[in-house]
Amino acid sequence: MPLSSRLTSKCQVTVPREIRKALHLSPGNLVHFAIEGGKAFLSPAPESHTRALKGLGKDAWSSLGGAERFLRRERDSWA
């Protein structure tokens, strides 16, 4: 069910309780906003950007046969 909140004169908005509970937000938490396709999205900021990015590149080398194989071919080409 869509929830609504009105902008104040300072362009501030209160995040509805249901959303705060669902996203585990409390006063002082940092949130991120994104705009996609003319819609705005709110998400909790990660406590650690390093942890949030961990593992994103784990499949990056698979299309090249793995990192070891790629490096071996590159090194062989130097000879």
Secondary structure, DSSP 8 states (H G I E B T S, - for coil): --------TTS-----HHHHHHTT--TT--EEEEEETTEEEEEE--S-HHHHHTTTTTTTTGGGT-HHHHHHHHHHHH-
